[in-house]
Amino acid sequence: MRNPIDLFTPIKIGPFELRNRIIMSPMTRLRADEACVPTEMMVRYYTERATAGLIITEGTHPSPLGRGYTYCPGLHNAEQAAGWRKVTDALHEAGGRIFVQLMHAGRVSHSSLLPGRALPVAPSAVRLSGLVHTFSGKVLFETPRALETEEIPQVVEEYRRSAELAVAAGFDGVEIHAATGYLPNQFLVTSSNRRTDAYGGPVEGRARFLLEVVEAVASVRGADRVGVKIAPGFTVNEMEDDDPSETFTHVARALAPFGLAYLHVGYDSGYSRGGSMPGLKPVDLIRAVYPGTLLAVGGFTRQSGQEAIASGRADAIVFGRPFIANPDLVERFARNAHLNLPDSANFYGGDERGYTDYPTLH
């Protein structure tokens, strides 16, 4: 009798045979230095979690104008690539696999974080409400500058160049962040994209930027080393869409011919981050139209993750907060052991506290 597929069944993602289907989520932790170069703390943090089937790094900006936070890592110069190389070398030595998530913040930023105090860029000049964290504390978001049509190919080229640096940095692949309100997501949804050129209007125009970025990044080492993250119907950072089902099923169908390593889809039940939960079921919506490898994220437990894989809803499960507090999460799941609780006061920025000081079972 054939054993059922579960979290511990190996899986082939792109050219890699992963030892399990327990994926570490990209999570902002803000432990890079002021120049956005990864630090020694980050080497330890990622290496401690090397038993994950795959690690996807925290959001990493592919260009200076893509920066959205204070101590976030970048990947747009040689110094940043060298810093990341220390992470990937140590993680590979420990037997792990790691993709870098390229995250262009777009309008989710502030001029004080950008070169020459330039305004953040976006598909349209639509300001976010609320506050953004800067080195001077929390301040109001600014109205972004709408990208000119002729500027967009240069932004796409910045992604491609960052994918080249990912090779130098030793990454196994690249994930393009097209969710939770960052630049590709801003192009996709109707609330933030009011363009009338080829990058706006109907869904085919709004999806054009993301598809061009995917094509550019895939040109570096092939699409089987590229993942994409989407979050249908999730409204964090004011990502309201007139018809999220139509928008994101179109995106999934358009991505299918690329032969991506995976499509990373959130968020399922039990997850919220400043936005309302979608009325639809994102994972099931995309599973119905996307034939490739599907990663599901959003509030999964060991049990619900097992059930999602066994039922075929997803091919692998992405875990966030459990990996923050449990560097040995894979072993704990295997033993069905208790989990450490995360220290939410130290999620963002700071020193080793709440970062590399969680106890393991041993």
C-alpha positions, -999 to +999 in steps of 0.1 A: +000+000+000+014+034-010+022+057+019+003+090+019+021+122+011+027+143+042+050+172+055+080+148+056+077+134+021+106+147-001+095+170-030+112+182-062+110+220-065+128+233-096+160+213-100+162+205-062+151+175-043+139+189-010+140+166+020+106+177+034+077+200+025+081+223+055+090+257+041+103+286+061+084+318+052+099+351+042+096+372+074+108+408+079+133+408+109+153+440+103+187+428+115+209+440+085+231+471+090+223+506+079+238+499+045+214+470+041+242+444+043+234+411+061+251+407+095+267+378+114+234+375+134+216+367+102+241+340+093+233+323+126+196+329+123+192+312+089+217+284+095+199+274+127+168+267+105+186+247+078+165+216+083+136+233+065+129+218+031+135+253+017+141+287+033+128+318+016+145+349+029+130+380+043+120+407+017+152+420+001+151+451-021+165+448-056+173+485-060+180+515-038+145+529-046+129+496-036+138+499+001+109+501+025+123+497+060+152+507+083+175+477+088+162+455+059+187+437+037+193+446+000+207+428-030+217+455-055+255+459-049+286+437-044+288+444-006+253+432+000+259+401-022+291+393-002+271+396+031+245+372+018+272+348+006+282+343+042+246+332+049+242+309+019+276+293+024+269+285+060+234+272+052+246+250+024+273+236+046+244+226+070+226+209+042+199+236+035+184+252+005+176+289+002+158+313-022+161+351-018+128+370-019+131+401-040+107+428-026+104+462-041+085+482-016+072+508-041+049+532-022+053+514+011+084+535+019+095+570+027+118+595+011+141+595+042+149+559+034+157+565-003+187+580-021+186+617-025+154+618-005+136+607-036+098+601-034+088+565-034+076+552-068+044+534-076+021+527-106+000+557-096+002+586-073-021+571-046-010+576-010-013+550+017-030+561+049-012+555+082+024+556+093+057+543+081+087+535+103+118+556+096+151+562+114+134+593+129+104+573+141+069+568+127+058+594+101+029+597+076+033+579+043+039+603+014+021+605-020+043+584-043+055+594-077+039+576-105+064+558-127+066+571-163+059+544-189+095+547-202+109+542-167+093+508-161+118+488-182+146+501-160+128+489-129+124+455-146+162+455-154+169+462-117+152+429-108+172+411-134+205+426-121+195+416-086+189+380-098+224+381-112+237+392-078+217+363-063+240+339-082+271+357-069+255+355-034+251+317-036+213+316-036+196+285-050+168+306-065+148+338-064+112+345-052+094+376-066+072+392-040+040+401-056+018+402-025+010+423+006+011+456-011+045+458-026+053+471-061+041+442-083+010+439-061+004+476-065+004+472-103-020+442-100-049+457-081-074+483-091-071+505-059-035+514-065-032+511-103-051+539-121-029+539-151-043+543-187-012+531-205-002+495-213+005+488-176-030+497-164-067+493-172-078+457-177-062+428-159-039+420-189-024+455-185-022+454-147-004+420-148+021+431-174+047+445-150+048+413-129+051+391-160+079+412-174+098+409-141+093+371-141+106+369-176+136+391-167+145+371-136+140+338-153+164+349-181+193+347-156+192+309-147+159+296-159+123+298-146+127+266-126+148+286-101+121+313-098+091+314-074+063+340-072+043+350-042+007+362-045-021+368-020-055+369-037-080+391-019-057+400+010-060+438+017-029+446+038-014+479+027-048+488+012-047+463-017-083+465-027-093+450-060-126+452-079-125+415-087-097+396-069-108+362-083-106+374-119-073+392-113-054+364-096-067+335-116-056+355-147-022+359-130-019+322-122-029+311-157-004+336-172+024+323-149+018+286-156+036+285-190+069+298-174+075+265-156+083+282-123+098+264-093+066+272-075+037+296-069+035+307-033-001+315-023-015+331+008-033+336+029-054+307+042-075+308+073-062+322+106-038+348+093-041+386+094-016+414+092-033+448+091-057+439+063-090+421+061-092+384+053-103+376+018-138+364+013-125+338-011-102+309-003-069+319-020-052+285-020-082+267-034-089+295-060-054+291-074-051+254-071-080+250-095-063+269-123-025+264-116-010+231-126+025+236-111+039+233-076+018+252-051+031+265-017+004+275+008+009+299+036-012+314+064-019+302+099-012+265+092-005+241+121+013+208+119-021+191+116-038+214+091-006+214+070-006+176+069-043+177+059-037+203+031-009+181+016-027+148+019-058+163+003-038+178-026-048+214-017-011+223-017+023+206-024+042+222+005+033+243+035+050+276+044+053+283+081+062+317+096+059+324+133+065+288+143+099+291+126+107+323+144+104+306+178+115+271+168+147+268+148+143+230+151+107+232+139+111+202+115+123+179+144+095+192+167+069+184+140+084+150+135+082+142+172+049+161+176+066+180+204+056+212+220+065+245+203+082+276+218+060+307+217+074+336+197+086+368+214+065+393+194+082+423+212+114+414+193+101+405+159+115+436+142+150+450+148+173+448+178+199+422+188+199+384+194+170+386+218+139+370+202+161+362+171+188+336+178+182+328+215+153+303+212+160+269+228+160+237+208+148+203+220+184+195+227 
